[in-house]
Amino acid sequence: MKNVVTAILGGGQGARLAPLTQYRAKPAVPFGGKFRLIDIPISNSLHARFDRIYVLTQFQSASLHQHIAQTYRFDMFRGGFVEILAAEQGLGQRDWYQGTADAVRQNLPHLLLDGVEDVLILSGDQLYLMRMDHFVQRHRDVGADLTIAVKPVPRAEATALGILRVDGAGRVVEFVEKPKDPAILDRLALDRASLLRLGFDAPDGSLLASMGIYTFRRDVLSSLLVGNTATDFGKEVIPSAIHDHRVYVFGHTGYWRDIGTIPSFHEASLDLTRPLPPLNLYDPDFPIYTHARFLPGTKINECTVKQSILCEGSIITKAEMSNSIVGIRAVVRPGSKISESIVMGARYYEPVGAPTPAVRLGIGHDCEIRRAIIDLDARIGDGCRIVNARNVKDEDGDGYVIRDGIVVIPRSAVIPPGTVI
């Protein structure tokens, strides 16, 4: 298992997750109050003792680079690392990454280190916990050239994913990227008995979807990418590979969620506040690593809190919280009510004794915030109502955006007192 290198794909511009991606790459978006999305795949890799990790990114990588540099430090005797590989121009390469496969192709000299046998490719914007050592071991046990992590999905979700058909041994015999034709969907759908044989307890008619998580044999990855112009694994590389290579699946039975839009981010975040969350971040054998900030404990003064997550360093006074997440260093002042919302907190405390700004950092007095996302360092004035009062589906406003009815206040935005959104 020492001869594995991990490549984490940082994704594209992340326009559907804007404005959370206005100043940062998708993997650097805060999640769960104290983590970043990138912490999930890195932790999955480290738990398998795969500690040679590259993160491939090209958009707004400064915040991501800072987080990784502050968080993932290995001693000189271990030999492990987590490094950013941002798109760059060279003598033989003048283009930015054109897709997932092209990003890996441009970085093959870094990935194919001496002694590397297999390359594990992960996504930087997915939520899941997986035993990556089991994944790679399955890949080696069956003598696969390429192994794809898969999960059953309902027909309604299949049109947005890569769908596979496998034989009785789990070898892929057909792959269709984002099928829309009902006849193709009918052909790829699995009956209950077939799903059970694959180890899935899923409804009849489910389809087997690629999770965008792969293990490649070193020489196979090189042969599939070098000397051609294929830019995407799902659209081009995998469909061609199944004809000439041994492509197998690894079944994932746990939680998995792709974070590509504001609604998916909002829903996945609030899922964490459930009494029994689908993504268990409280497993003592599978902790999620992140930047150690050495903050004081949360201070709660005469508050009503229901089914919420309150992170360290926050100060919440005479406020009501329900089904919400309050991030690090957040300040919520008296009389405010927050429900079904994510308040990401702040990167710093306002200095004691400094002149008081017109709108202070955090949530002001007597605010109402419902179904909203408040990004880092935002200033919400006293008496604001951020509730989508006009029931708008999508809108770009002054200091806010609305996506599928969810109000997002961008990083460092200032909302004047009494504002109603």
HELIX and SHEET records of a PDB file:
HELIX    1   1 ALA A   15  LEU A   17  5                                   3    
HELIX    2   2 LYS A   26  ALA A   28  5                                   3    
HELIX    3   3 ASP A   39  HIS A   47  1                                   9    
HELIX    4   4 ALA A   62  THR A   71  1                                  10    
HELIX    5   5 THR A  100  GLN A  106  1                                   7    
HELIX    6   6 LEU A  108  LEU A  111  1                                   4    
HELIX    7   7 MET A  132  ASP A  141  1                                  10    
HELIX    8   8 ARG A  155  ALA A  158  1                                   4    
HELIX    9   9 PRO A  182  LEU A  188  1                                   7    
HELIX   10  10 ARG A  192  ARG A  197  1                                   6    
HELIX   11  11 ARG A  218  LEU A  225  1                                   8    
HELIX   12  12 PHE A  233  VAL A  237  3                                   5    
HELIX   13  13 ILE A  238  ASP A  244  1                                   7    
HELIX   14  14 ILE A  262  ASP A  271  1                                  10    
SHEET    1   A 7 PHE A  81  ALA A  86  0                                        
SHEET    2   A 7 ARG A  52  THR A  57  1                                        
SHEET    3   A 7 VAL A   4  LEU A   9  1                                        
SHEET    4   A 7 ASP A 118  SER A 123  1                                        
SHEET    5   A 7 LEU A 207  ARG A 217 -1                                        
SHEET    6   A 7 LEU A 146  VAL A 153 -1                                        
SHEET    7   A 7 VAL A 247  GLY A 251  1                                        
SHEET    1   B 7 PHE A  81  ALA A  86  0                                        
SHEET    2   B 7 ARG A  52  THR A  57  1                                        
SHEET    3   B 7 VAL A   4  LEU A   9  1                                        
SHEET    4   B 7 ASP A 118  SER A 123  1                                        
SHEET    5   B 7 LEU A 207  ARG A 217 -1                                        
SHEET    6   B 7 GLY A 162  VAL A 166 -1                                        
SHEET    7   B 7 VAL A 172  GLU A 177 -1                                        
SHEET    1   C 2 PRO A  30  PHE A  31  0                                        
SHEET    2   C 2 PHE A  35  ARG A  36 -1                                        
SHEET    1   D 2 GLN A 126  TYR A 128  0                                        
SHEET    2   D 2 TRP A 256  ASP A 258 -1                                        
SHEET    1   E 3 LYS A 299  ASN A 301  0                                        
SHEET    2   E 3 ILE A 315  THR A 317  1                                        
SHEET    3   E 3 VAL A 331  VAL A 332  1                                        
SHEET    1   F 5 THR A 304  LYS A 306  0                                        
SHEET    2   F 5 GLU A 320  SER A 322  1                                        
SHEET    3   F 5 LYS A 337  SER A 339  1                                        
SHEET    4   F 5 GLU A 368  ARG A 370  1                                        
SHEET    5   F 5 ARG A 385  ILE A 386  1                                        
SHEET    1   G 7 ILE A 309  LEU A 310  0                                        
SHEET    2   G 7 ILE A 325  VAL A 326  1                                        
SHEET    3   G 7 ILE A 342  VAL A 343  1                                        
SHEET    4   G 7 ALA A 372  ILE A 374  1                                        
SHEET    5   G 7 ILE A 406  ILE A 409  1                                        
SHEET    6   G 7 TYR A 400  ARG A 403 -1                                        
SHEET    7   G 7 ASP A 394  GLY A 397 -1                                        
SHEET    1   H 3 GLY A 362  ILE A 363  0                                        
SHEET    2   H 3 ARG A 379  ILE A 380  1                                        
SHEET    3   H 3 VAL A 414  ILE A 415  1                                        
END                                                                             
